[in-house]
């Protein structure tokens, strides 16, 4: 799917295709070894610990859109870069899919949320960050739902980042993916049974030759839909 990022790391209007694969946990060390040997480790933020808080309305609109594979859908999320000391602390996002293209309205936040902040709604989160940053986040306000959006799922994971040395492609390996019921907790939860390997590139990405034979399979996967669906059963 295409990904046009605004206020993000990619220039506005640049189309990025995302291709996802499942990777067996038992193969993680072999996959990482192959990536370290054949790809480039970026100089900044080669690894990250992430916590993503997803929001939805009372009708579960965003969840059903994601679960059912709707061609038009929106996701509302806050991504926290856990333990970040020199980069952005948060990324506040509205991700919109229309047919095969996705646009991401994203604002990077470099200051902490107020101490003891309690998550309530997406609108309150925007207003809180506006107070922290001292400016209006009009791009996010315009894309936010008219309905109130509440915390719906919290997903934690670790990410390893790599760049292809020959083509314009970023490789991400997401590991230890866990659904947690409360935004402020990470000490317990349910783990995904596999890792997710992702290719981001201006062209549709095929699995690199050096990763073939490592039990990596193409998949259509959403951490939000997985986590939210699992949360219904626990």
N, C-alpha and C positions, 0 to 999 in steps of 0.2 A: 504494500500500500504506500502511497506517496505521503510525505510528511513535510509540510511547509511550516517552518518554525518562525514565529514572530517574537521579538525580544528574547530570543534564545541564542544558542551557539551557532546556528546556521543563518546565513543572510536571508532576509525576508524574500519569499518567492522561490527559493531553491527547493526543488522537489527531491525528497529522499525516500527511497523505497526501503521498507522494513521487511525482512524475511526471517522467520523464526523456525527453530528446530528444537526437538527434545534431545537431551544428552543424558546417558545413564550416569548416576552418581559414581558407580564403580569405575567409570572411564574418566573421571574428572582429572586425575593427575596426568593421564596420557594426553588428554585434550589440552590441558594447560602447557604441558611440555612441548607439544607440537606448535602451539601458538607462540610460545616464547622463542622457539627455534626459527620459525618461518615468518612471523609477523613482528612488528615493532611495538615496543612498550612505550606509550606516550610519556613525555617528560613531566606533564602535569596530571595528577589524579589518575594514576594507572589502576588503582583499586578504590572502591568506595563501599561504605555500609549505608544502605538506604532504608528509609521507612516511608511508605506511601499511604496517606490517609485519603480514602475515596468517599465522596459525598453523593447522596441520592435523595430524591423526594419520597414522600409517603407512598406513592404509587409504584415505587421501584422502577421508574421509567428507564434510568440509565442501565440498571442491571439487566432488565429484559431486553433492551436494545443490544447490549453486548452479548448476552447469552444466546440470543436468537440470530445473531449475525446480521442485524439490520444494515442496509447500505448507508443509511443516515443515522448517526448516533453521536452522543456527546459523553465525555467523561470529565468529571470535576475532581481535581486531586491536589493535594499538597505533598510534595516530595521533600523529605528532610535528608540532608547529607549528614549522617550521624558522625560526630567526632570531627567535623571539618573545622580547621583552625585558620586557613588562609584563603579558602574559596567561599562560594556562596553557602549560606546556611540552609536556605530553602529554595524550592522552585514551586511557585503557585501557578496552576495550569488549567486551562480548558482545552481539551483535545476533541476535535470535531472531525467526524468521518462523513464524507459525501461521495458515494459510489466507491471508487478505488483510491480517492485522494483523502489525505487527512491533513488538517491544519491545526497547528498547536499555538495557542495564545499563551505565552509564558512570561512570567516576570521573576527574575532572580532576586532573592532577598539576602542581604549580607548581614543584617542585624538579627539578634535573637527575638523571639516572641517574649512578651512580658513574663516575668517569673510567676509560676503558678497558673499560667493561662489554661483555661478549660475549654476544650473544643465543643462548640455548639452547632453553628451553621456555617455554610460557605460564605454567606454574606457578611456574617460577623467576622470571619477570618479576613476577608478583604478589607473591611473597615479597620480592623486591628493593625494590619500591615500598612494601611494608609497612614495611621497614626505613627507607627514605627518609622516609616520611610519619609513622612512629611510631604507626601504627594498623592494625588488621586490615581487610582489604578483603573482608568476609564476603559481600557481595552478589555480587561477582565469583567468589569461591570456590564459591558455591552453584551458579552457572550454568556453571562450567567443566566440560569433559568429564572423565569418569573416566579416559579414555585419555590418555596423554601427548601433548601438542601441540607440534609443532616448527615453526620458521620455514619457510613454504611459498612466499611471494611477497612482493616489496617493490615498491610502486607510489609514484612521485613525481608530483606535479602542482601547478599553481598555480590558486588559486581567487579569483574576483571575486564579491563579495557585494552584493546590492541588495535593497531592500524596496519593495513596492508601496505607493504613497501612499494608496490608497483601500481596499484590502482587506488582510486578514491573510495575507500571502504573502511568502515569502522566495525570491529568485531567486539561483541559483548558476551561474556559468559556469566550468567546470573546463577548463583548457588545459594544453598541453605534458604530457600524461599519458604516463608512461614506466614500463616494467617494468625493474627492476634486479635482478640475481641475488643481490646481497649487501646486508644491512642497512646496512653501514657505508660504502657507496659510492653516489655519485650522478653520477659523471663519465662514465658510459657506460650505454647501455641501448637498448631498442627503444621507439619512440614510437607511440602510437595515431594513426591516420590522421585523426581528427576530434576536435573538442571535445565535451564533454557539458554540456548545459544542463539544469538541474534546478529544479523548482518544489516548495516545501514549504509546505503550507497545511492548515488544518483541514478544508477541503473539497477534492474532487478538482479538480486544476488543469488548465485548458485553456490553450493557448498564448495569451499576451496579443496583442491585435490589433496592437499596434505592432511585434511581432516577426514577423508573418506576411509571407510573401514573401521571407524571408531564408534559404531552404533549411534550415529547422529541422524535423526529422522525429521523431515519437514513436518510442521504442525501449524495449525491456526490456534493460537493460545492467547488468553488474556489473564494476567495475574488477578485482575479485579473480578472477572466472572468466576474464576476458580475459587478465589477466597470467599466471595460473597455466597456462591452456591454451597460451598462447604459449611459456611457459617450457619446456613439454614438447618443443617443436620446435626449440629452440636449443641 
